C-alpha cells in the first residue's frame, strides 16, 4: 500500500497554535479512554456520528477505532492544523474547525448515512483551508510503499488533489470502512470556509506566502518572497 505522510508546510509561525494542540489533546484523551473502556459506554455511543443526533455530529471527531487511526489523524492535524492556527488566530481557528466538522458530518449523513467515528473529515476541512490559503506553498511529504520509502516536496494543491483522487476512488470502489464522503465534504467545506475568511479579511497571508486561491481566481500577482 502506498502512503503519503506530510510532515511540514513552508510558511511562517506567528503564534503558538494552542487551540490546535487543545484539539489534539481532546481527541487523544477521549479516544484512549474509549478504547481502554475508561469511559461509560453510553457516553461513547452518544459521540458516534449516527444520523442527525447532535452530540454525534460534533463528538465523532473525538473517537478513533484504534491507535493507528488516532496517530494517523493526529499527524495530519499537527501539520495542517498548526500551519493554519499559527498564522490566523487561535480563537478564529476553533469555530473554523467546528464548521469543518459539521460540514463533513452533514455530507457523510446525506451521502452515506452509516455510523462513523474519527476526526479525518474535520481534518480534511483544515486541509481544505490550507488549499484556500496556501495552494502554492510547498508541502514536504514522506512516502512509504511496502518496505521502501523516501520523501519529496511539492505545492500544496498537488498533494491535496492526489488525496482527493484517492477519496473519489474510494467512493467509486467502496470498502475499507473509510468515511470517504466525510473526507470529500470536509475538504470542500474547508475550501469554502477558507475562501470566506480570506474574503472578509478574517484570515490573512504572511509576506512569506504565495497567493491564496482567492487571489489566484482574482488574477492577482504573487506578493510572497518564495
C-alpha positions in Angstrom: 0.0 0.0 0.0 1.3 3.5 -1.0 1.2 6.1 1.8 1.9 9.8 1.6 2.5 11.3 5.0 3.0 15.1 5.3 5.5 16.5 7.8 5.9 20.2 7.1 4.3 23.1 5.3 6.6 26.0 4.3 5.0 29.0 6.0 5.7 31.3 8.9 4.7 30.6 12.5 3.4 33.8 14.0 2.0 32.5 17.3 1.7 29.3 19.3 -1.2 27.2 17.9 -2.5 26.3 21.3 -6.1 25.9 20.0 -4.9 23.1 17.7 -2.9 21.5 20.5 -6.0 21.6 22.6 -8.0 19.8 19.9 -5.3 17.1 19.6 -5.2 16.6 23.3 -9.0 16.2 23.5 -9.0 13.7 20.6 -6.2 11.7 22.1 -7.6 11.6 25.7 -11.2 10.7 24.7 -10.1 8.1 22.1 -7.8 6.4 24.5 -10.3 6.5 27.3 -13.0 4.9 25.0 -10.6 2.3 23.6 -9.5 1.2 27.1 -13.1 1.2 28.4 -12.4 4.0 30.8 -15.4 6.0 29.7 -19.1 5.0 30.1 -20.5 3.0 27.2 -23.4 5.4 27.0 -21.1 8.4 26.5 -19.1 6.6 23.8 -22.2 5.7 21.9 -23.5 9.3 22.2 -20.4 10.6 20.5 -20.7 8.3 17.4 -21.9 10.1 14.2 -25.2 8.4 13.6 -27.7 10.4 11.7 -28.6 13.9 12.8 -28.1 13.2 16.5 -26.4 16.4 17.6 -23.8 15.1 20.1 -22.5 12.8 17.4 -22.3 15.5 14.7 -19.5 17.1 16.8 -18.4 14.3 19.2 -17.4 11.8 16.5 -14.1 13.7 16.0 -13.0 12.7 19.5 -13.3 8.9 18.8 -11.0 6.7 16.9 -11.1 3.0 16.2 -7.6 2.2 17.3 -4.2 3.7 18.0 -3.0 3.7 14.3 -6.2 5.5 13.4 -5.6 8.1 16.1 -1.9 8.6 15.3 -2.5 9.0 11.6 -5.2 11.6 12.1 -3.1 13.5 14.7 -0.1 13.7 12.3 -2.3 15.4 9.7 -3.9 17.7 12.3 -0.4 18.6 13.7 1.0 19.5 10.2 -2.0 21.2 8.6 -3.7 22.5 11.8 -0.6 24.1 13.2 0.0 25.9 9.9 -3.5 27.4 9.8 -3.8 28.1 13.5 -0.4 29.7 14.0 -0.9 32.1 11.1 -4.6 33.1 11.6 -5.8 33.3 15.2 -6.4 30.7 17.9 -9.9 32.0 18.6 -10.9 32.0 14.9 -9.4 28.6 14.4 -11.8 26.9 16.8 -15.0 27.9 15.1 -13.4 27.2 11.7 -12.6 23.6 12.9 -16.2 23.3 14.2 -17.6 24.5 10.8 -15.5 21.9 9.0 -16.6 19.2 11.5 -20.3 19.9 10.8 -19.9 20.2 7.1 -18.0 16.9 6.8 -20.6 15.2 9.1 -23.6 16.6 7.1 -22.2 15.3 3.8 -21.5 11.9 5.3 -25.0 11.6 6.7 -26.6 12.7 3.5 -24.4 10.6 1.1 -23.6 7.6 3.3 -25.5 7.5 6.5 -23.6 4.7 8.2 -22.3 5.3 11.8 -18.8 6.8 11.8 -16.1 8.0 14.1 -12.8 9.8 13.6 -11.5 13.3 13.0 -10.5 12.7 9.4 -13.5 14.6 7.9 -12.9 17.7 10.0 -9.1 17.4 9.4 -9.8 17.3 5.7 -11.6 20.5 6.3 -8.4 22.1 7.7 -6.6 20.7 4.6 -9.2 22.5 2.5 -8.4 25.7 4.4 -4.8 25.1 3.5 -5.8 24.7 -0.1 -7.6 28.0 0.1 -4.8 29.9 1.8 -1.6 28.2 0.7 -2.2 26.4 -2.6 1.3 27.3 -3.9 3.3 26.9 -0.6 5.4 23.7 -0.6 4.5 20.7 1.5 7.2 18.2 2.5 5.9 14.6 2.3 7.2 11.2 3.3 6.2 8.2 1.2 6.1 4.6 2.1 5.5 1.7 -0.3 5.7 -1.8 1.3 9.3 -1.8 2.6 10.6 1.2 0.7 10.3 4.9 1.4 11.6 8.4 0.8 10.4 12.0 0.7 9.6 14.8 -1.7 8.1 18.3 -1.7 5.5 19.8 -3.9 3.0 22.7 -4.0 0.1 22.1 -1.6 -2.5 21.9 -4.3 -0.8 19.0 -6.0 -0.7 16.6 -3.0 -4.2 17.7 -1.8 -5.7 16.9 -5.2 -3.9 13.5 -5.1 -5.6 12.8 -1.7 -8.9 13.9 -3.1 -8.4 11.5 -6.0 -7.9 8.6 -3.6 -11.1 9.6 -1.8 -13.1 9.8 -5.0 -11.7 6.4 -6.0 -12.8 5.1 -2.6 -16.3 6.3 -3.2 -16.4 4.6 -6.5 -14.9 1.3 -5.4 -16.3 1.2 -1.8 -15.0 -0.9 1.1 -12.1 -0.2 3.6 -14.6 1.1 6.2 -13.4 4.6 5.5 -15.8 7.6 5.5 -14.8 8.9 2.1 -17.8 11.2 1.8 -16.8 12.8 5.1 -13.3 13.4 3.7 -14.8 14.9 0.5 -17.3 17.0 2.3 -14.8 18.2 4.8 -12.3 19.2 2.1 -14.8 21.1 0.0 -16.3 22.7 3.1 -12.8 23.7 4.3 -12.1 25.4 1.0 -15.4 27.3 1.4 -14.6 28.3 4.9 -11.1 29.4 4.0 -12.2 31.4 1.0 -14.9 33.1 3.0 -12.5 34.0 5.8 -10.0 35.4 3.3 -12.7 37.4 1.5 -13.8 39.1 4.8 -10.2 39.6 6.0 -10.5 37.2 9.0 -7.6 35.1 7.6 -4.6 36.8 6.1 -1.4 35.6 4.5 2.1 36.5 5.6 4.7 38.1 3.4 6.3 34.7 3.1 3.4 33.1 1.4 2.4 32.8 -2.2 -1.0 33.8 -3.5 -4.1 32.4 -1.9 -6.7 30.5 -4.0 -8.9 33.6 -3.8 -6.0 35.8 -5.2 -5.4 33.3 -8.0 -9.0 33.4 -9.0 -9.0 37.2 -8.9 -5.9 37.2 -11.1 -3.7 39.0 -8.5 0.1 38.8 -8.7 2.3 36.8 -6.3 3.4 39.0 -3.4 5.3 36.4 -1.5 9.1 36.0 -1.3 9.5 32.3 -2.0 
